[in-house]
Amino acid sequence: MALKIISFIFLLIQLQISFAHPPGLSSADLTVKPDGLDAKLTFAVQDIEAFVPMDSDEDAEVTTAERDAAKPAIANYVANELKIHLDGLEVKAITPSTVSFDNQNNATVDLHYQGTPTTSALIESTFLSRLPADHKQYITVKNAGGHEIAKKMLTQQANVLEINLKNNAEPTVAENHPTSTFIDFLKLGVEHILTGYDHLLFLFSLLVVTRSFWPAIKIITFFTIAHSITLALAGMNIVDIPSSIVEPLIAASIVYVGLENIIRGDKVSTRARCILTFFFGLIHGFGFAGVLREMGISSIETGILVPLFSFNLGVELGQITVASIVLPLIWWLHGKEKISRFLVPVGSVLTCLAGSYWLLERTVLN
């Protein structure tokens, strides 16, 4: 009976193994200039591979040459999916457009449109309708001097940004309030941690050996401090580590903690666990930062402090919510003698299996 209860708990976690990451994110930065409008769209490469195949020889590996060969098709596809209306008239992108790839597995498309709006501008991202329902695109519009005109978090249900430029007044747009940015990124942080099953499983594997309130609080605090540091460093582009390194390390951290739980069990001191948590928390922070990188928050004119703070706050709120539900359950199970002796070893074996799967998926199977 004890084994069935523990296995069921971990089964709920591992049913989500294939969905270890949140829905995709992208960004669109538009600049209104006297000679036209420039647009820069950044998104994960996998978000477009289904529509613009890159693996021409079908060997399950996309080479640099294959990516380069796909650039014209990518530019054309993205240009067709970004609808621009200036003063009520639709304008088309001028070719040639440029496409580039970075070491975070993102693609950036630079487009140019003729015409400068005098009364209104409308941007519609039909690209979102072809992606998973929860995909989000953060769009910002600036003038030639770099002043932010408007911003909005686009979704499938709200994929249009309208700007009113009439009477030479300040541009008006409903989403152009600082509070909107704060709330958008706060929600994004909550969603990221609640759908980041690898991060949650790591935290669970740290807490499963605890039996009281303060050791758990200390572990959560060290994890928070650590990932906040690297989230800020990566978000501000001070430290840049490719996702191809960070993601396997996150999976490895899960395996390591699971193995330590199996070998040492309850003999792990709170101090040692806090040190371990801080070290691995630094790595997880780079994983959190990948979300903000994909959205290009460093290009936000008002600075990255509000998005960074609100996103991190959202992560913490989500984390606290999960911990407040999971910890009482863990302590209750520890209080059941027949279950307690199996909780850590069985749970840790299942944790190692999940971590190993993610590790293989992000290295050998990638």
C-alpha positions as CSV (number, residue, x, y, z in Angstrom):
1,M,0.0,0.0,0.0
2,A,2.8,2.4,0.9
3,L,4.6,1.7,-2.4
4,K,1.4,2.4,-4.3
5,I,0.8,5.7,-2.7
6,I,4.4,6.9,-3.2
7,S,4.4,5.6,-6.8
8,F,1.1,7.4,-7.6
9,I,2.5,10.7,-6.3
10,F,5.5,10.5,-8.5
11,L,3.5,9.2,-11.5
12,L,1.5,12.5,-11.4
13,I,4.9,14.3,-11.8
14,Q,6.3,12.0,-14.5
15,L,3.2,12.1,-16.6
16,Q,4.4,15.5,-17.5
17,I,8.0,14.5,-18.4
18,S,7.5,15.2,-22.1
19,F,6.3,18.7,-21.1
20,A,9.2,19.8,-18.9
21,H,9.2,23.3,-20.4
22,P,6.5,26.0,-20.6
23,P,4.8,27.0,-23.9
24,G,7.0,28.9,-26.4
25,L,7.7,32.6,-26.1
26,S,8.8,35.1,-28.7
27,S,9.3,38.8,-29.1
28,A,8.7,41.5,-31.7
29,D,10.5,44.8,-31.7
30,L,9.3,47.5,-34.1
31,T,10.9,50.9,-34.7
32,V,9.1,53.7,-36.6
33,K,11.6,55.7,-38.6
34,P,11.2,58.6,-41.1
35,D,12.0,56.2,-44.0
36,G,9.8,53.3,-42.9
37,L,9.3,50.8,-40.2
38,D,11.8,48.1,-39.0
39,A,10.7,44.9,-37.3
40,K,12.8,42.4,-35.5
41,L,11.2,39.1,-34.5
42,T,12.9,36.6,-32.2
43,F,11.6,33.1,-31.5
44,A,12.8,29.6,-30.7
45,V,13.9,27.7,-33.8
46,Q,11.6,24.7,-33.0
47,D,8.6,27.0,-33.1
48,I,9.0,27.4,-36.9
49,E,10.5,24.1,-37.9
50,A,7.0,22.6,-38.4
51,F,6.2,25.2,-41.0
52,V,9.6,25.7,-42.6
53,P,11.4,22.3,-42.7
54,M,15.2,22.6,-42.3
55,D,16.3,18.9,-42.2
56,S,16.5,18.6,-46.0
57,D,18.3,15.2,-46.0
58,E,16.0,13.9,-43.3
59,D,18.8,12.5,-41.1
60,A,17.2,13.9,-37.9
61,E,20.0,16.5,-37.6
62,V,19.9,20.1,-38.8
63,T,23.3,21.3,-39.9
64,T,24.5,24.8,-40.2
65,A,24.4,24.5,-44.0
66,E,20.7,23.4,-43.8
67,R,19.8,26.3,-41.5
68,D,21.5,28.8,-43.8
69,A,19.6,27.3,-46.8
70,A,16.3,27.7,-44.9
71,K,16.8,31.4,-44.2
72,P,14.9,32.8,-47.2
73,A,11.9,30.5,-46.5
74,I,11.9,31.5,-42.8
75,A,12.1,35.2,-43.7
76,N,9.2,34.9,-46.2
77,Y,7.1,32.9,-43.8
78,V,7.5,35.3,-40.9
79,A,6.9,38.3,-43.2
80,N,3.6,36.8,-44.3
81,E,2.5,36.1,-40.7
82,L,3.2,39.7,-39.4
83,K,0.4,42.0,-40.7
84,I,1.2,45.7,-40.6
85,H,-1.4,48.4,-41.2
86,L,-0.2,52.0,-41.3
87,D,-2.9,54.7,-41.4
88,G,-5.4,52.0,-42.3
89,L,-3.5,50.5,-45.3
90,E,-1.7,47.2,-45.2
91,V,2.0,47.4,-46.1
92,K,4.3,44.5,-47.1
93,A,7.8,43.8,-46.0
94,I,10.5,44.8,-48.4
95,T,12.9,42.0,-49.4
96,P,15.6,40.9,-48.9
97,S,15.2,40.3,-45.2
98,T,17.9,38.9,-42.9
99,V,17.7,35.8,-40.6
100,S,20.3,34.9,-37.9
101,F,20.6,32.3,-35.3
102,D,22.1,32.5,-31.8
103,N,23.6,30.0,-29.4
104,Q,20.4,29.9,-27.4
105,N,18.7,28.1,-30.4
106,N,16.7,31.2,-31.3
107,A,16.1,32.7,-34.7
108,T,15.9,36.4,-35.4
109,V,14.3,37.9,-38.5
110,D,14.8,41.5,-39.5
111,L,12.2,43.0,-41.7
112,H,11.7,46.5,-43.2
113,Y,8.4,48.1,-44.3
114,Q,7.9,51.3,-46.3
115,G,5.8,54.1,-44.9
116,T,5.6,56.0,-41.7
117,P,2.2,56.2,-39.8
118,T,0.7,59.6,-39.0
119,T,-2.7,58.7,-37.5
120,S,-2.6,55.0,-36.6
121,A,-0.7,51.7,-36.7
122,L,-2.0,48.2,-36.3
123,I,0.2,45.1,-35.8
124,E,-1.3,41.7,-36.1
125,S,0.7,38.5,-35.4
126,T,-1.1,35.7,-37.2
127,F,2.0,33.6,-36.4
128,L,0.5,32.9,-33.0
129,S,-2.5,31.1,-34.4
130,R,-0.2,28.4,-35.8
131,L,1.6,27.8,-32.5
132,P,0.5,26.1,-29.2
133,A,-2.5,27.9,-27.6
134,D,-0.4,29.2,-24.7
135,H,2.4,30.7,-26.8
136,K,3.0,34.4,-26.0
137,Q,4.7,37.2,-27.9
138,Y,5.9,40.3,-26.3
139,I,5.8,43.2,-28.7
140,T,7.3,46.7,-28.3
141,V,7.1,49.7,-30.6
142,K,9.6,52.6,-30.5
143,N,10.2,55.8,-32.5
144,A,13.4,56.7,-34.3
145,G,14.8,58.2,-31.1
146,G,14.4,55.0,-29.1
147,H,11.4,56.2,-27.1
148,E,8.8,53.5,-26.4
149,I,5.5,54.1,-28.0
150,A,3.6,51.0,-27.1
151,K,4.0,47.5,-25.7
152,K,1.7,44.4,-25.3
153,M,1.8,40.7,-24.5
154,L,0.2,39.1,-27.5
155,T,-1.7,35.8,-27.3
156,Q,-3.8,33.8,-29.7
157,Q,-6.9,35.4,-28.3
158,A,-5.4,38.9,-28.4
159,N,-2.9,39.0,-31.3
160,V,-3.4,42.6,-32.3
161,L,-1.7,45.8,-31.1
162,E,-3.4,49.1,-32.1
163,I,-1.8,52.5,-31.7
164,N,-3.6,55.8,-32.1
165,L,-1.4,58.7,-33.3
166,K,-4.1,61.3,-34.2
167,N,-3.8,65.0,-33.5
168,N,0.0,64.7,-32.9
169,A,-0.8,63.7,-29.3
170,E,1.0,61.2,-27.3
171,P,0.4,57.7,-28.7
172,T,-2.4,56.0,-27.0
173,V,-2.8,52.3,-26.4
174,A,-4.6,50.4,-23.6
175,E,-1.6,48.2,-22.8
176,N,0.9,51.1,-22.5
177,H,0.9,51.3,-18.7
178,P,3.8,50.2,-16.5
179,T,1.3,48.1,-14.4
180,S,0.5,46.1,-17.5
181,T,4.1,45.1,-17.9
182,F,4.4,44.2,-14.3
183,I,1.3,42.0,-14.3
184,D,2.2,40.4,-17.7
185,F,5.6,39.2,-16.4
186,L,4.2,38.3,-13.0
187,K,1.8,35.9,-14.6
188,L,4.5,34.6,-16.9
189,G,6.7,33.8,-13.8
190,V,3.9,31.9,-12.1
191,E,3.1,30.0,-15.3
192,H,6.8,29.2,-15.9
193,I,7.3,27.6,-12.5
194,L,4.0,25.8,-12.5
195,T,4.7,24.2,-15.9
196,G,8.5,23.8,-15.3
197,Y,8.2,20.3,-14.0
198,D,12.0,19.8,-14.0
199,H,12.4,22.8,-11.6
200,L,9.5,21.5,-9.4
201,L,10.9,18.0,-9.3
202,F,14.3,19.3,-8.3
203,L,12.7,21.3,-5.5
204,F,10.6,18.3,-4.4
205,S,13.7,16.1,-4.3
206,L,15.4,18.6,-2.0
207,L,12.4,18.8,0.3
208,V,11.4,15.2,0.5
209,V,14.0,14.5,3.2
210,T,12.7,17.3,5.5
211,R,10.4,16.6,8.4
212,S,9.8,20.1,9.8
213,F,9.2,23.7,8.9
214,W,12.5,25.5,9.3
215,P,14.8,23.1,7.4
216,A,12.3,23.4,4.5
217,I,12.2,27.2,4.7
218,K,16.0,27.4,4.7
219,I,16.3,25.2,1.6
220,I,13.6,27.2,-0.3
221,T,15.3,30.5,0.7
222,F,18.7,29.3,-0.6
223,F,17.1,28.2,-3.8
224,T,15.4,31.5,-4.2
225,I,18.5,33.6,-3.5
226,A,20.6,31.5,-5.9
227,H,18.3,31.5,-8.9
228,S,17.5,35.2,-8.4
229,I,21.2,36.0,-8.8
230,T,21.7,34.2,-12.0
231,L,18.3,35.2,-13.4
232,A,19.4,38.8,-13.0
233,L,22.9,38.3,-14.4
234,A,21.6,36.4,-17.5
235,G,18.6,38.7,-17.9
236,M,20.9,41.7,-18.1
237,N,23.3,39.9,-20.5
238,I,26.2,40.0,-18.0
239,V,26.6,36.3,-18.1
240,D,25.6,34.2,-21.1
241,I,25.6,30.4,-21.0
242,P,24.0,28.5,-23.9
243,S,20.8,26.6,-23.2
244,S,22.5,23.5,-24.7
245,I,24.7,23.6,-21.5
246,V,22.2,24.8,-18.9
247,E,19.3,22.4,-19.7
248,P,21.4,19.2,-19.4
249,L,22.9,20.6,-16.1
250,I,19.4,21.1,-14.8
251,A,18.5,17.5,-15.5
252,A,21.8,16.4,-14.0
253,S,21.1,18.3,-10.8
254,I,17.9,16.3,-10.4
255,V,19.7,13.0,-10.9
256,Y,22.4,14.1,-8.4
257,V,20.0,15.0,-5.6
258,G,18.0,11.8,-6.2
259,L,21.1,9.7,-5.9
260,E,22.2,11.6,-2.8
261,N,18.8,10.9,-1.2
262,I,19.1,7.2,-2.0
263,I,22.7,6.9,-0.6
264,R,22.4,9.3,2.4
265,G,18.7,9.6,3.0
266,D,17.8,11.4,6.3
267,K,21.6,11.7,7.2
268,V,21.9,14.7,4.9
269,S,22.4,17.8,7.2
270,T,20.3,20.9,6.6
271,R,23.5,22.9,6.2
272,A,24.9,20.6,3.5
273,R,21.5,20.5,1.7
274,C,21.4,24.3,1.7
275,I,24.9,24.6,0.2
276,L,23.9,22.0,-2.5
277,T,20.7,23.9,-3.1
278,F,22.5,27.2,-3.6
279,F,25.0,25.7,-6.1
280,F,22.3,24.0,-8.2
281,G,20.0,27.0,-7.8
282,L,22.5,29.1,-9.7
283,I,22.1,26.7,-12.6
284,H,18.3,26.7,-12.5
285,G,18.4,30.5,-12.5
286,F,20.0,30.4,-16.0
287,G,17.1,28.2,-17.0
288,F,14.5,30.7,-15.8
289,A,16.4,33.5,-17.6
290,G,16.0,31.7,-20.9
291,V,12.3,32.7,-20.9
292,L,13.2,36.4,-20.7
293,R,16.0,36.1,-23.3
294,E,13.5,34.6,-25.8
295,M,11.3,37.6,-25.3
296,G,14.1,40.1,-25.7
297,I,13.5,42.0,-22.5
298,S,16.9,43.8,-22.8
299,S,15.3,45.8,-25.6
300,I,12.6,47.3,-23.4
301,E,13.1,51.0,-23.2
302,T,11.9,51.3,-19.6
303,G,14.6,48.9,-18.6
304,I,14.6,45.3,-17.6
305,L,14.2,45.8,-13.9
306,V,10.4,45.7,-13.9
307,P,10.2,42.5,-16.0
308,L,13.0,40.9,-14.1
309,F,11.5,41.7,-10.7
310,S,7.9,40.8,-11.6
311,F,8.9,37.6,-13.4
312,N,11.1,36.5,-10.4
313,L,8.2,37.4,-8.0
314,G,5.9,35.3,-10.1
315,V,8.3,32.4,-9.9
316,E,8.5,32.8,-6.1
317,L,4.7,33.0,-5.7
318,G,4.3,29.8,-7.8
319,Q,7.0,28.1,-5.9
320,I,5.5,29.0,-2.5
321,T,2.1,27.8,-3.6
322,V,3.5,24.5,-4.7
323,A,5.5,24.1,-1.5
324,S,2.6,25.0,0.8
325,I,0.7,22.1,-0.8
326,V,3.5,19.5,-1.1
327,L,5.2,20.0,2.2
328,P,2.3,19.2,4.5
329,L,1.8,16.0,2.4
330,I,5.4,15.1,2.7
331,W,5.4,15.6,6.5
332,W,2.1,13.6,6.8
333,L,3.6,10.7,4.9
334,H,6.7,10.8,7.1
335,G,4.4,10.4,10.0
336,K,3.1,7.1,8.7
337,E,5.6,4.5,9.7
338,K,4.8,2.0,7.0
339,I,5.1,4.7,4.3
340,S,7.9,6.8,5.7
341,R,10.6,4.1,5.2
342,F,9.7,3.9,1.5
343,L,9.1,7.6,0.8
344,V,12.6,8.8,0.3
345,P,14.2,5.7,-1.5
346,V,11.2,5.0,-3.8
347,G,10.6,8.6,-4.5
348,S,14.3,9.2,-5.2
349,V,14.5,6.3,-7.6
350,L,11.6,7.7,-9.6
351,T,13.2,11.1,-9.5
352,C,16.5,9.7,-10.9
353,L,14.6,8.1,-13.7
354,A,12.8,11.3,-14.6
355,G,16.1,13.3,-14.4
356,S,17.9,10.7,-16.5
357,Y,15.2,10.8,-19.2
358,W,15.5,14.6,-19.4
359,L,19.3,14.4,-19.4
360,L,19.2,11.9,-22.4
361,E,16.6,14.0,-24.1
362,R,18.7,17.2,-23.9
363,T,22.0,15.5,-24.9
364,V,22.0,12.3,-26.8
365,L,18.4,12.5,-28.1
366,N,18.5,16.2,-28.9
